[in-house]
Amino acid sequence: MPYIAINTSVQIPDAQKEKIKTEIGRLITIIPTKTEAGTMVDFCDCRTMYFAGKKVNGAFIELRLFRKSDFEAKKKFVEELFKFLMQELGMTDDLIKINIIELDEWGGGGTLRT
């Protein structure tokens, strides 16, 4: 189950959240075995963000994946997500940061999986 948290300084209206969530659902399939049906998207908007000591309109995205995924697929996902979010949120790529955390264990469905 991919989990993606979008922390951003801008306010995102509900209709725009739906659009972003839908596009993430489409893009996540770039990564083998990942599907929209298994993806959780978490929006944390209206954050106060600073970069290089200055208040900015930026975003920090964290993607958590169960198990290791192919590097080239993750790279393509990140590049496509950058393009989309730059357009959708009106930000430059230097103010959007993404990290990927891959986990060997994941809890869900009432149990822990390995």
C-alpha distances in whole Angstrom, upper triangle without the diagonal:
4,6,10,13,16,19,22,26,27,26,24,25,23,24,23,20,19,20,18,15,16,16,13,12,14,14,10,12,14,12,12,9,7,8,9,9,5,5,7,11,13,17,19,22,26,26,29,28,30,30,33,35,35,33,31,29,26,22,20,16,14,10,8,7,6,10,12,12,16,18,19,16,15,18,19,16,17,21,20,18,21,23,22,22,25,26,25,25,29,28,29,26,28,27,23,21,18,16,13,12,11,11,12,11,8,10,9,11,14,14,13,11,13
4,6,10,13,16,19,23,24,24,21,23,21,22,21,17,17,18,15,13,14,14,10,10,13,12,8,10,12,10,12,10,7,8,9,10,7,5,6,8,11,14,17,20,23,23,26,25,27,27,30,32,32,30,28,26,22,19,16,13,10,7,6,5,7,10,12,11,14,15,17,14,12,15,16,12,14,17,16,14,17,20,18,18,21,23,21,22,25,24,25,23,24,23,19,18,14,13,10,10,9,10,13,13,10,12,12,15,17,17,15,14,15
4,7,10,13,16,20,21,21,19,21,19,20,19,15,16,17,14,12,14,14,11,11,14,13,10,13,15,13,15,14,11,11,11,11,9,6,5,6,8,11,13,16,20,19,22,22,24,24,28,29,29,27,25,23,20,16,14,10,8,6,5,7,9,12,14,14,17,18,19,16,14,17,17,14,14,18,17,14,17,20,18,17,20,22,20,20,23,22,24,22,23,21,18,16,13,12,10,10,11,11,14,14,11,12,12,15,17,17,16,15,17
4,7,10,13,16,17,18,16,18,17,18,16,13,14,15,11,10,13,12,9,10,13,12,10,14,15,13,16,16,12,13,11,13,11,8,6,5,6,9,11,14,17,17,19,19,21,21,25,26,26,24,21,19,16,12,10,7,6,4,6,9,12,15,16,15,17,17,19,16,13,15,16,12,12,15,15,11,14,16,15,13,17,19,17,16,20,19,20,18,19,18,14,13,10,10,9,10,12,14,17,17,14,16,16,19,21,21,20,19,20
4,6,10,13,14,15,14,16,16,17,15,12,14,15,12,11,14,14,11,13,16,15,13,17,18,17,20,20,16,16,15,16,14,11,8,6,5,6,7,10,14,13,16,15,18,19,22,23,23,21,19,17,14,10,8,6,5,7,9,12,15,18,19,18,21,20,21,19,16,18,18,15,14,17,16,13,14,17,16,13,16,18,16,15,18,17,19,17,18,16,13,12,10,10,11,12,14,16,19,19,16,17,18,21,22,23,21,21,22
4,6,10,11,12,11,14,14,15,13,10,13,13,10,10,14,13,11,14,16,15,14,18,19,18,22,22,18,18,16,18,17,13,11,8,6,5,6,8,11,11,13,13,16,16,20,21,20,18,15,13,10,7,6,5,7,9,12,15,18,21,21,20,22,21,22,20,17,18,18,15,13,16,15,11,12,15,13,10,13,15,13,11,15,14,16,15,16,13,10,10,9,11,12,14,17,19,22,22,20,21,21,24,26,26,25,25,26
4,7,9,10,11,14,15,17,14,12,16,16,13,14,17,17,15,17,20,18,18,22,22,22,25,25,22,22,20,22,20,17,14,11,8,6,5,6,8,7,10,9,12,14,17,18,17,15,13,11,8,5,5,6,8,11,14,18,21,23,24,23,25,24,25,23,20,20,21,18,16,18,18,14,14,17,15,12,14,16,14,12,15,13,15,15,15,12,10,10,10,12,14,16,19,21,24,24,22,23,23,26,28,28,27,27,28
4,6,8,9,12,14,16,13,12,16,16,13,14,18,17,16,19,21,20,20,24,24,24,27,28,24,24,22,24,23,19,17,13,11,8,6,5,6,6,8,8,11,12,16,17,15,12,10,7,6,4,6,8,11,14,17,21,24,27,27,26,27,26,26,25,21,21,22,19,17,18,18,14,14,16,15,11,12,14,12,9,12,10,13,13,14,10,9,10,12,14,17,19,22,24,28,28,26,27,27,30,31,32,31,31,32
4,7,9,13,15,17,15,14,18,18,16,18,21,20,19,22,24,23,23,27,27,28,31,32,28,28,25,28,27,23,21,17,14,11,9,6,5,4,5,6,9,11,15,15,13,9,7,5,6,7,9,12,15,18,21,24,28,30,30,29,31,29,29,28,25,25,25,22,20,21,21,17,16,18,17,13,13,15,14,10,12,11,13,15,14,10,11,13,15,17,20,22,26,28,31,31,29,30,30,33,34,35,34,34,35
4,6,10,13,14,12,12,16,16,14,16,19,18,18,21,23,22,23,27,27,28,31,32,28,27,25,27,27,23,21,17,15,11,9,6,5,7,9,10,13,15,18,18,15,12,10,6,8,8,12,13,17,19,22,26,29,32,32,30,32,30,30,28,26,25,25,23,20,21,20,17,16,17,16,12,12,13,11,8,10,10,13,15,16,12,12,15,16,19,22,24,27,29,33,33,31,31,31,34,35,36,35,36,37
4,6,10,12,10,10,14,14,13,15,18,18,18,21,23,23,23,27,28,28,32,32,28,27,24,26,26,22,20,16,14,10,9,5,5,8,11,13,16,18,22,21,19,15,13,10,11,11,14,15,18,20,23,26,29,32,33,32,33,32,32,30,27,27,27,24,22,23,22,19,18,19,17,14,15,15,12,9,12,13,16,18,19,16,15,17,19,21,24,26,29,30,34,33,31,31,30,32,34,35,35,36,37
4,6,8,6,6,10,10,10,12,14,15,15,18,19,20,21,24,25,26,29,29,25,24,21,23,23,20,17,14,12,9,9,6,8,11,14,15,18,20,24,24,22,18,16,12,12,12,14,14,17,19,22,25,28,30,31,30,31,30,30,28,25,25,25,22,20,21,20,16,17,17,14,12,14,13,10,8,11,13,17,18,20,16,15,17,18,21,23,25,27,29,32,32,29,29,29,30,32,34,33,34,35
4,6,5,6,9,10,11,12,14,16,16,18,20,21,22,25,26,28,31,30,27,25,21,23,24,21,18,15,14,11,12,9,11,14,17,19,22,24,28,28,25,21,19,16,16,15,18,18,20,22,24,27,30,33,33,32,33,33,32,30,28,28,27,24,23,24,22,19,19,20,16,14,16,15,12,11,14,16,20,21,23,20,19,21,22,24,26,27,30,31,35,34,31,31,29,31,33,35,35,35,37
4,5,5,6,9,10,10,12,14,15,16,19,20,21,23,25,26,29,28,25,22,19,20,21,18,16,13,12,10,12,11,13,16,20,21,25,26,30,30,28,24,22,19,19,17,19,18,20,21,23,25,28,31,32,31,32,32,32,29,27,28,27,24,23,24,22,19,20,21,17,15,18,17,13,13,17,19,22,23,25,22,20,22,22,24,25,27,29,30,33,32,29,29,27,28,30,32,33,33,35
4,5,5,6,9,10,11,13,14,15,17,19,20,22,24,26,28,28,24,22,18,20,21,19,17,14,15,13,15,14,16,19,22,23,27,28,32,32,30,26,24,20,20,18,20,19,22,22,24,26,29,32,33,31,32,32,31,28,27,28,26,23,23,24,21,18,20,19,16,15,17,16,12,13,16,19,22,23,26,23,21,23,23,25,26,28,30,31,34,34,31,30,29,30,32,34,34,34,36
4,5,5,6,8,10,11,12,14,15,16,18,21,22,24,27,27,23,21,17,19,21,18,16,13,13,11,13,12,14,17,20,20,24,25,28,29,26,23,20,17,16,15,17,16,19,20,22,24,27,30,30,29,30,29,28,26,24,25,23,20,20,20,18,15,16,16,12,11,13,12,8,9,12,15,18,19,22,19,17,20,20,22,23,26,28,30,33,32,29,30,28,30,32,34,34,34,35
4,5,5,6,8,10,10,12,14,15,16,19,21,22,25,24,20,18,15,17,18,15,13,10,10,8,11,10,13,15,19,19,23,24,28,28,26,23,20,17,16,14,15,14,16,17,19,21,24,27,28,26,28,27,27,24,22,23,22,19,18,20,17,14,16,16,13,11,14,14,10,11,14,16,19,19,22,19,17,18,18,20,21,23,25,26,29,29,26,26,25,26,29,30,30,30,32
4,6,5,6,9,10,10,12,14,15,18,20,21,23,23,19,17,13,15,16,14,13,10,11,11,14,14,17,19,23,23,26,27,31,32,30,27,24,21,20,17,18,17,18,18,20,22,24,27,28,26,28,28,27,24,23,24,22,19,19,20,18,15,17,17,14,13,16,15,12,13,17,19,22,22,24,22,20,21,20,22,22,24,26,27,30,29,26,26,24,25,28,30,30,30,31
4,6,5,6,9,10,11,12,14,16,18,20,23,23,19,17,13,16,17,15,14,12,13,12,15,15,18,20,23,23,26,27,30,32,29,27,23,20,19,17,18,16,18,18,21,22,25,27,28,25,26,26,25,22,21,22,20,17,17,18,15,13,15,14,11,11,14,12,9,11,15,17,19,20,23,21,18,20,19,22,22,24,26,28,30,30,27,28,26,28,30,32,32,31,32
4,5,5,6,9,10,10,12,15,16,18,20,21,17,15,12,15,16,13,12,9,11,10,13,13,16,18,21,20,23,24,27,29,27,24,21,17,16,13,15,13,15,14,17,19,22,24,25,23,24,23,23,20,18,19,17,14,14,15,12,10,12,12,8,8,12,11,8,10,13,14,17,17,20,18,15,16,15,18,18,21,22,24,27,27,25,26,24,26,29,30,29,29,30
4,6,5,6,9,10,10,13,15,16,19,18,15,12,9,12,12,9,9,7,9,9,13,14,17,19,22,22,25,26,29,30,29,26,23,20,18,15,16,13,14,13,16,17,19,22,23,21,23,23,22,19,18,19,18,14,15,17,14,11,14,15,11,11,15,15,12,13,17,18,20,19,22,20,17,18,16,18,18,19,21,22,25,25,22,22,21,22,25,27,26,26,27
4,5,5,6,9,10,12,14,16,18,18,14,12,8,11,13,11,11,10,13,13,17,17,21,22,26,25,28,28,32,33,32,29,26,23,21,18,19,16,17,16,18,18,21,23,24,22,23,23,22,19,18,20,17,14,16,17,14,12,15,15,12,12,16,15,13,15,18,19,22,21,24,22,19,20,18,20,20,22,22,24,27,27,24,24,23,24,27,28,28,27,28
4,5,5,6,8,10,12,14,17,17,14,12,9,13,14,12,13,11,14,14,17,18,21,22,25,24,27,27,30,32,30,28,25,21,19,17,17,15,16,15,17,18,20,22,22,20,20,21,19,16,16,17,14,11,13,13,10,8,12,11,8,10,13,12,11,13,16,17,19,18,21,20,17,18,16,18,18,20,21,24,26,27,24,25,24,26,29,30,29,28,29
4,5,5,6,9,10,11,14,15,11,10,8,11,12,9,10,8,11,12,15,16,20,21,24,23,25,25,28,30,29,27,24,21,18,15,15,12,13,11,13,14,17,19,19,17,18,18,17,14,13,14,13,9,10,12,10,7,11,12,9,10,14,14,12,14,17,17,19,17,20,19,15,16,14,15,14,17,18,20,23,23,21,22,21,23,26,26,25,24,25
4,6,5,7,10,11,13,13,9,7,4,8,9,7,9,9,13,14,18,19,23,24,27,26,29,29,32,34,33,30,27,24,22,19,18,15,15,13,14,14,16,18,19,17,18,19,18,15,14,16,14,11,13,15,12,11,15,15,13,14,17,17,15,17,21,21,22,21,24,23,19,19,17,18,16,18,18,20,22,22,20,21,19,21,24,25,24,23,24
4,6,6,8,10,12,13,10,8,7,10,12,10,13,12,16,17,21,22,25,26,29,28,30,30,33,35,34,32,29,25,23,20,20,17,17,15,17,16,18,20,20,17,18,18,17,14,14,15,13,10,13,14,11,10,14,14,12,14,17,16,15,18,21,21,22,21,24,23,20,20,18,19,18,20,20,22,24,25,23,24,23,24,27,28,27,25,26
4,5,6,8,11,12,10,9,8,12,13,11,13,13,16,17,20,21,24,25,27,26,28,27,30,32,31,30,26,24,21,18,18,14,15,12,15,14,17,18,17,14,15,15,14,10,10,12,9,6,9,10,7,7,11,11,10,12,15,15,15,17,19,19,20,18,21,21,17,17,15,16,15,17,18,20,22,23,22,24,23,25,28,28,27,25,25
4,5,6,9,9,6,6,7,10,10,8,11,11,14,16,19,21,25,25,28,26,28,28,30,33,32,30,27,25,22,19,17,14,13,10,12,11,13,14,14,12,13,14,13,10,9,12,10,7,10,12,10,9,13,14,13,14,17,18,17,19,22,21,22,19,22,22,18,17,14,15,13,15,14,17,19,20,18,20,19,21,24,24,23,21,21
4,5,6,7,5,5,7,10,10,10,13,14,18,20,23,25,28,29,31,30,32,31,34,36,36,34,31,28,25,22,21,17,17,14,14,13,14,15,15,12,12,14,13,9,10,13,11,9,12,14,12,12,16,16,15,17,20,21,20,22,24,24,25,22,25,25,21,21,18,18,15,17,16,18,20,21,19,21,20,22,25,25,24,21,21
4,6,9,8,9,11,14,14,13,16,16,20,21,24,26,29,29,31,30,31,30,32,35,35,33,30,28,25,22,21,17,17,14,15,13,15,15,14,11,10,11,10,6,8,10,7,6,10,11,10,11,14,15,14,16,19,20,20,22,24,23,23,20,23,24,20,19,16,17,15,17,16,19,20,22,21,23,23,25,28,27,26,23,23
4,6,6,8,11,14,12,12,15,16,19,21,24,26,29,29,31,29,31,30,32,35,34,33,31,28,25,22,20,17,15,12,12,10,12,12,10,7,7,9,9,5,6,9,9,7,10,12,12,12,15,17,17,18,21,22,22,23,26,25,24,21,24,24,20,19,16,15,12,14,13,15,17,18,18,20,20,22,25,24,22,20,19
4,6,9,12,14,13,13,17,18,21,24,27,29,33,32,35,33,34,33,36,38,38,37,34,32,29,26,24,20,18,15,14,11,12,11,10,7,8,11,11,7,9,12,12,11,14,16,15,16,19,20,20,22,24,26,25,27,29,28,28,25,27,28,24,23,19,18,15,16,14,16,16,18,18,20,20,22,25,24,22,19,18
4,7,10,11,10,11,15,17,21,23,26,29,33,32,35,34,35,35,37,40,39,38,35,33,30,26,24,21,19,15,14,11,10,10,11,9,10,14,14,11,12,16,15,13,16,19,18,18,21,23,22,23,26,27,26,28,31,30,30,27,30,30,26,24,21,19,16,16,14,15,15,16,15,18,17,18,21,20,19,16,16
4,7,9,7,8,11,13,17,20,23,25,29,29,31,30,32,32,34,37,36,35,32,30,27,23,21,17,16,12,11,9,9,11,12,9,11,14,14,11,11,14,14,11,14,17,16,15,19,20,19,20,23,24,23,25,27,27,27,25,27,27,23,21,18,17,14,14,13,14,15,16,14,17,16,17,21,20,19,16,16
4,5,5,6,10,12,16,19,22,24,28,28,32,31,33,33,36,38,37,35,32,30,27,23,22,18,17,14,13,11,12,14,15,13,15,17,17,13,14,17,15,13,16,18,16,15,19,20,18,20,23,23,22,24,27,27,28,26,28,27,24,23,19,19,17,17,16,17,18,18,16,18,16,17,21,21,20,18,19
4,5,5,8,10,14,16,20,22,25,26,29,29,31,31,35,37,36,33,31,28,25,22,21,17,16,14,14,13,14,17,18,16,18,20,19,16,15,18,17,13,16,18,16,14,18,19,17,18,21,21,19,21,25,25,26,25,27,26,22,22,19,19,17,18,18,19,20,20,18,18,16,17,21,22,21,20,21
4,6,8,11,15,17,21,23,27,28,31,31,34,34,37,39,38,36,33,30,28,24,23,20,19,16,15,14,14,17,19,18,20,22,22,19,18,21,20,17,19,22,19,18,22,23,20,21,25,25,23,24,28,28,30,28,30,29,25,25,22,22,19,20,19,19,20,20,17,17,14,15,18,19,19,18,20
4,7,10,13,17,20,23,26,27,30,30,32,32,36,37,37,35,32,30,27,23,22,18,16,13,12,11,11,14,16,15,18,20,21,17,17,20,19,16,18,21,19,18,21,23,21,21,25,25,23,25,28,28,29,27,29,28,24,23,20,19,17,16,15,15,17,16,13,13,11,12,16,16,16,15,17
4,7,10,13,16,19,23,23,26,26,29,29,32,34,33,31,29,26,23,20,18,14,13,10,10,10,11,14,16,15,18,19,20,16,15,18,18,14,15,19,17,15,18,20,18,18,21,22,20,21,24,24,26,24,26,24,21,20,17,16,14,15,14,15,17,16,13,14,12,14,17,18,17,16,18
4,7,10,13,16,20,20,23,23,26,27,30,32,31,29,26,24,21,18,16,13,12,10,10,11,12,16,18,17,20,21,22,19,17,20,20,16,17,20,18,16,18,21,18,17,21,22,19,20,23,23,25,24,25,23,20,19,16,16,14,15,15,15,18,17,13,14,12,14,17,18,17,17,19
4,7,10,13,16,17,20,20,23,24,28,29,28,25,23,20,18,14,13,10,10,9,11,12,15,18,19,19,21,21,22,19,17,19,19,15,15,18,17,13,16,18,15,14,18,19,16,16,20,20,22,21,22,20,17,16,14,15,14,15,16,17,20,19,16,17,16,18,20,21,21,21,22
4,7,10,13,14,17,17,21,22,26,26,25,23,21,18,16,13,12,10,10,10,12,14,17,20,21,21,24,24,25,22,19,21,21,17,17,20,19,15,17,19,17,15,18,19,17,16,19,19,21,21,22,19,16,16,14,15,15,15,17,18,21,20,17,17,17,19,21,22,21,22,24
4,6,10,11,14,15,18,20,24,24,23,20,18,15,14,11,11,10,11,12,14,17,20,23,24,24,26,25,26,24,21,22,22,18,17,20,19,15,16,18,16,13,16,17,14,13,17,16,19,19,20,17,15,15,14,16,17,18,20,21,25,24,21,21,20,23,24,26,25,26,27
4,7,7,11,12,15,17,21,21,20,17,16,13,12,10,10,10,11,14,16,19,22,25,26,26,28,27,28,26,23,24,24,21,19,21,21,17,17,20,18,15,17,19,16,14,17,16,19,19,19,16,14,14,14,16,17,18,21,22,26,25,22,22,22,25,26,27,26,27,29
4,5,9,11,14,16,20,20,18,15,13,11,10,9,10,11,14,16,19,22,25,28,29,28,30,29,29,27,24,25,25,22,20,22,21,17,17,19,17,14,15,17,14,11,14,14,17,18,18,15,13,15,16,18,20,21,24,26,29,28,26,26,26,28,30,31,30,31,32
4,7,9,13,15,19,18,16,13,12,10,10,10,12,14,17,20,22,25,29,31,32,31,33,32,32,30,27,28,28,25,23,24,24,20,19,21,19,16,17,18,15,12,15,14,18,19,19,15,15,16,18,20,22,24,27,29,32,32,29,29,29,32,33,34,33,34,36
4,6,10,13,16,15,14,11,10,9,9,9,10,13,15,18,21,24,27,30,30,30,32,30,31,30,26,26,27,24,22,24,24,20,19,21,20,16,17,19,17,14,16,15,17,18,17,14,14,14,16,18,21,22,25,27,30,30,28,28,29,31,32,33,32,33,34
4,7,10,14,12,11,7,8,8,9,10,12,15,17,21,23,27,30,32,32,32,34,32,33,32,28,28,29,26,24,25,25,22,21,23,22,18,18,21,19,15,17,15,17,18,17,13,14,15,17,19,22,24,27,29,32,32,30,31,32,35,35,36,35,36,36
4,7,10,10,8,6,6,7,7,8,9,13,15,19,22,25,28,30,30,30,31,29,30,29,26,25,26,24,21,22,23,20,18,21,20,17,17,19,18,15,16,13,15,15,13,10,11,12,15,17,20,22,25,27,31,31,30,31,32,35,36,36,34,35,35
4,7,6,5,4,6,8,8,10,11,15,17,21,23,27,30,32,31,31,32,29,30,30,27,26,27,26,22,23,25,22,19,22,22,19,18,21,20,17,17,14,15,15,13,10,12,12,16,17,21,23,26,29,32,33,32,33,34,38,38,38,36,37,37
4,5,5,6,6,9,8,10,11,15,17,20,23,26,30,31,30,30,30,27,28,28,25,23,25,24,20,21,23,20,18,20,21,18,17,20,20,17,17,13,13,13,10,8,10,11,14,16,20,22,26,28,32,32,32,34,35,38,39,39,37,37,37
4,6,8,9,12,12,14,14,18,20,23,26,29,32,33,32,31,32,29,30,30,27,25,27,26,23,23,25,23,20,23,24,21,19,23,23,20,19,16,15,15,11,10,13,13,17,18,22,24,28,30,34,35,34,36,38,41,42,42,39,39,39
4,7,9,13,13,15,16,20,22,25,28,31,34,35,34,34,35,32,33,33,30,28,30,29,26,26,28,26,23,25,26,23,22,25,25,21,21,18,17,18,14,13,16,16,19,21,24,26,30,32,35,36,36,37,39,42,43,43,41,41,41
4,6,10,11,14,15,19,22,25,28,31,35,36,35,35,35,32,33,33,30,28,30,29,25,25,27,25,22,24,25,21,20,22,22,19,18,15,15,16,13,11,15,16,19,21,25,27,31,33,37,37,37,38,39,43,43,43,41,42,42
4,7,9,12,14,18,20,24,27,30,34,35,35,34,35,32,33,33,29,28,29,28,24,25,26,23,21,23,23,19,18,20,20,16,16,14,15,16,14,11,14,15,19,21,24,26,30,32,36,36,35,36,37,40,41,42,40,40,41
4,6,9,12,15,18,22,25,28,32,33,33,32,32,30,30,30,27,25,26,25,21,22,23,20,17,19,19,16,14,17,17,13,12,10,11,13,11,8,10,13,16,19,22,25,28,31,35,35,34,35,36,39,40,40,39,39,39
4,7,11,14,17,20,23,27,30,32,31,30,31,29,29,28,25,24,24,22,19,20,20,17,15,16,16,12,11,14,13,9,9,7,9,11,11,7,9,12,15,18,21,24,27,30,34,34,33,34,34,37,38,39,38,38,38
4,7,10,14,17,20,23,27,29,28,27,27,25,25,25,21,20,21,19,16,17,17,14,12,14,14,11,10,13,12,9,9,7,8,9,9,5,6,8,11,14,18,20,24,26,30,31,29,31,31,34,36,36,34,34,35
4,6,10,13,16,19,23,25,24,23,24,22,23,22,19,18,19,17,14,15,15,12,10,13,13,9,10,13,12,9,11,8,10,10,10,6,5,6,8,11,14,17,20,23,27,27,26,27,28,31,32,32,31,31,31
4,7,10,13,16,20,22,21,21,22,20,21,20,17,16,18,15,12,14,15,12,11,14,14,11,12,16,15,12,14,12,13,11,11,8,6,5,6,8,11,13,17,19,23,24,22,24,25,28,30,30,28,28,28
4,7,10,13,17,19,18,18,19,18,19,17,14,14,15,13,10,13,13,10,10,14,13,10,13,15,14,13,15,13,14,12,13,11,8,6,5,6,9,11,14,17,20,21,20,21,22,25,27,27,25,24,25
4,7,10,13,15,15,15,17,16,18,16,13,14,16,13,11,14,15,12,13,16,16,14,16,19,18,16,19,17,18,15,16,14,11,8,6,5,6,8,11,13,17,17,16,18,19,22,24,23,21,21,21
4,7,10,12,12,12,14,14,15,13,10,12,14,11,10,13,14,11,13,16,16,14,17,20,19,18,21,19,20,17,18,17,13,11,7,6,5,6,8,11,14,15,14,16,17,20,22,21,19,18,18
4,7,9,10,11,14,14,16,14,11,14,16,13,13,17,17,15,17,20,19,18,21,23,22,22,25,23,23,21,21,20,17,14,11,8,6,5,6,7,11,11,10,13,14,17,19,18,16,15,15
4,6,7,8,11,12,15,13,10,14,15,13,13,17,17,16,18,21,20,20,23,25,24,24,27,25,26,23,24,23,20,17,13,11,7,6,5,6,9,10,9,12,13,16,18,17,14,13,12
4,7,9,12,14,17,15,13,17,18,16,17,20,21,19,22,25,24,24,27,29,27,28,31,29,29,26,28,27,23,21,17,14,11,9,6,5,6,7,6,10,11,14,16,14,11,9,9
4,6,10,12,15,14,13,16,18,16,17,21,21,20,23,26,25,25,28,30,29,30,32,31,31,27,28,28,25,22,18,15,11,9,6,5,5,8,9,12,14,17,19,16,13,10,8
4,7,9,12,11,10,13,15,14,15,19,20,19,21,24,24,24,27,29,29,29,31,29,29,26,26,27,23,20,17,14,10,9,6,7,8,11,12,16,18,21,22,20,17,14,12
4,6,9,8,7,10,12,11,13,16,17,17,19,21,22,22,25,27,27,27,29,28,27,24,25,25,22,19,16,14,10,10,8,10,11,14,15,18,19,22,24,22,19,17,15
4,6,5,6,9,10,11,12,14,16,17,18,20,21,22,24,26,27,28,29,28,27,23,25,26,22,20,17,15,12,13,11,14,15,18,19,22,23,26,28,26,23,20,18
4,5,5,6,9,10,10,12,14,15,16,18,20,21,22,25,25,26,27,25,24,20,21,23,20,17,14,13,11,12,11,15,16,19,20,24,25,28,30,28,25,23,21
4,5,5,6,9,10,10,12,14,15,17,18,20,21,23,24,25,26,25,23,19,21,23,20,18,15,15,13,15,15,18,20,23,23,27,27,30,32,31,28,25,24
4,5,5,6,9,10,11,12,14,16,17,18,20,22,22,24,25,24,23,19,22,23,19,18,15,14,12,14,14,17,18,21,21,24,25,27,30,28,26,23,22
4,5,5,6,9,10,10,12,14,15,16,18,20,21,21,23,21,20,17,19,20,16,14,11,11,9,11,11,15,17,19,19,22,23,26,28,27,25,22,21
4,5,5,6,9,10,11,12,14,15,16,19,20,21,22,20,18,15,16,18,15,13,11,11,10,13,14,18,20,23,23,26,27,29,32,31,28,26,24
4,5,5,6,8,10,11,12,14,15,17,18,20,21,19,18,15,18,19,16,15,13,14,13,16,16,20,22,25,24,27,27,30,33,32,29,27,26
4,6,5,6,9,10,11,12,14,16,16,17,19,18,17,15,17,18,14,13,11,12,11,14,15,18,21,22,22,24,24,27,30,29,27,25,24
4,6,5,6,9,10,10,12,14,15,16,17,15,14,11,14,14,11,10,8,9,9,13,14,18,21,23,22,25,25,28,31,30,28,26,25
4,5,5,6,9,10,11,13,14,15,16,14,13,10,13,14,11,11,10,12,13,17,18,22,25,27,26,29,29,32,34,34,31,30,29
4,5,5,6,9,10,11,12,14,15,14,14,12,15,16,13,13,12,14,15,18,19,23,26,27,26,28,28,31,33,33,31,30,29
4,5,5,6,8,10,10,11,13,12,13,11,14,14,10,11,9,12,13,16,18,21,24,25,24,26,26,29,31,31,29,28,28
4,5,5,6,9,10,10,11,10,9,7,10,10,7,9,9,12,14,17,20,23,26,28,26,29,29,32,34,34,32,31,30
4,6,5,6,9,10,10,10,9,8,12,13,10,12,13,16,17,21,23,26,29,31,29,32,31,34,37,37,35,33,33
4,6,5,6,8,10,10,11,10,14,14,11,13,13,16,18,21,23,26,29,30,28,30,30,32,35,35,34,32,33
4,5,5,6,7,7,9,9,12,11,8,11,11,15,16,20,22,25,28,29,28,29,29,31,34,34,33,32,32
4,6,6,5,5,6,6,10,9,8,11,13,16,19,22,25,28,31,32,31,32,32,35,37,38,36,35,35
4,6,5,7,9,10,13,13,12,15,16,20,21,25,27,30,34,35,33,34,34,36,39,39,38,37,37
4,6,8,11,12,15,14,12,15,16,19,21,24,27,29,33,33,31,32,31,34,36,37,36,35,36
4,6,9,11,13,11,10,13,15,18,21,24,26,29,32,33,31,32,32,34,36,37,36,35,36
4,7,10,12,10,11,14,16,20,23,26,29,32,35,36,34,35,35,38,40,40,39,39,39
4,7,8,7,7,11,14,17,20,24,27,30,33,34,33,34,34,37,39,39,38,37,38
4,5,6,7,10,13,17,20,23,26,30,33,34,33,35,36,39,41,41,39,38,38
4,5,5,8,10,14,17,20,23,27,30,32,31,33,34,37,39,38,36,35,35
4,6,7,11,14,17,20,24,27,30,32,31,34,35,38,40,39,37,36,36
4,6,10,13,17,20,23,26,30,31,30,32,33,36,38,38,36,35,35
4,7,10,14,17,20,23,27,28,27,29,30,33,34,34,32,32,31
4,7,10,13,17,20,24,25,24,26,27,31,32,32,30,29,28
4,7,10,13,16,20,21,21,23,24,28,29,29,26,25,25
4,7,10,13,17,18,18,21,22,26,27,26,24,23,22
4,6,10,13,15,15,18,19,23,25,23,21,19,18
4,6,10,12,12,15,17,21,22,20,17,16,15
4,7,9,10,14,16,19,20,18,15,14,12
4,5,7,11,13,17,18,15,12,10,9
4,7,10,13,16,17,14,10,8,6
4,7,10,13,13,10,7,6,5
4,7,10,11,8,6,5,7
4,7,7,6,4,6,9
4,5,6,6,8,11
4,6,8,9,13
4,7,10,13
4,7,10
4,7
4
